[in-house]
Amino acid sequence: MTKERKITQFIYIFLIIIFNIMNHSISFAQHNTSIKLIDMASSSGIDFIHYAPRPRWCEIGPTVVGTATNEGLNLVFEQEKEYWKSNGRLMSMDEFANIHLIKMNGSGAAWIDYDRDGDWDLYLVNCQGDASITNVLYENMGNGKFSKVNKSGAEDDGEGMAVSSADYNNDGFPDLFVTNYGNFKLYKNNKNKTFSDVTQEAFHGGVEDKWYGGSAWGDYDNDGDLDLYVTGYVDF
C-alpha cells in the first residue's frame, strides 16, 4: 500500500469518527430537550444563608448531585457553579446569591438519607466559624419540601470547608465527615435522627491543626470497610 493511499484511508476513518461524534451529540441534545430546571429553593423550605461579612464567594465544595423529589430530576451544587432555573432562565450562583441570599461564604453540601426513609436530605456547610451561624441539616419531607433539623448534633460551628457522607461503621446509616479551617469532625449517625461527634474516639492520634479541604471515602485495601482520604487547602 502506497503512502498516499494510507493517508487517504486515515482521513476517511477520521471523518467517519467525527461524523459519528457529531451525530451522537445532536441526538443527545434532542433527547434531553424536555428536561427543565425549576427554582425550588424558597418553596421547598431551604432558607440556608451562607453568612460572612465580606463579598460573596464559594469555597471547596465539590459537585453534589441528588434527587430531591424522587422524580428523576436533579438539583446540582458544584464548586463555584450553582445553577437554578428562575424566570425561565438559568442563573449562575453569583446571580442566585445576589437575589436570594443576603450574605454568603459558602462551602460544601451533601445529599444524605440520614433517616433512611427513602428520600434525600440535605446538609449544608457554612464557612463563617461562628457559634450562632452553624452548618444546617434539612430533612426532606417527601413532598418536595424541606424542614430545618434543630439539634441534629451535627451543627458544626467551625470555619467549614467541605463535607462527605459515608457509612464508616457499616451499621446501615450514613455518617458525616466535615472539614474545617483548623480541624475536622466525624459525626456518627445515631439512627434516631441525631448525630454524635466521635472525632476523638475515631482518630486516636488526635486532629492536627491544619487548613483542611475536601475528603473522599473508599475501600482502598478491599477489607470491607471504608477508608478516608483528606486533602489540605493552604499551608502557611
C-alpha angles and dihedrals in degrees: 000000000000124000091245092054092050091052091049092051092047092052091048093052091045092053091050091053092049091048092052092048092050092046091050092049092051092048091049092051092048091047092055100044091106094059112100134175119224127196103244099158098106098035093047093057099249103140098156113152119202098213131199132137093241139070119304116271139146129235135206098315111148126219107287120188125181139155108245100184102026088240094115095256116122133216111212129211112182132171107277089343116085114159129196131171111241129167092350098309140082115256126207119234091257092053091046092050094049091054104034107024128059097204131350144181099169132191134170136346134196134193108220132168089216096168095042093232094134101259131090122258123197131234117192126194123218123205097202099098095214129131090224094052111049140161112284135219117206119198117217107231092202096247101078091275126114129207123202111242112226119204095008090152091238098084092128111190098192126114091276124215109168145338135214130187128215141141094250096171097042095237094131096254124100118243132200132239115192125189122206142175101278101007148011133231133214114205117197118211108238092200090239101084092274136096133214127211104240097165097120096048093043096048105045093179091060130238118290118228099250139133100256126201130183132344138206134195124216141143096245095169097040094235095133100258131089121257124202133230118192125189129209125230114197128356113202 
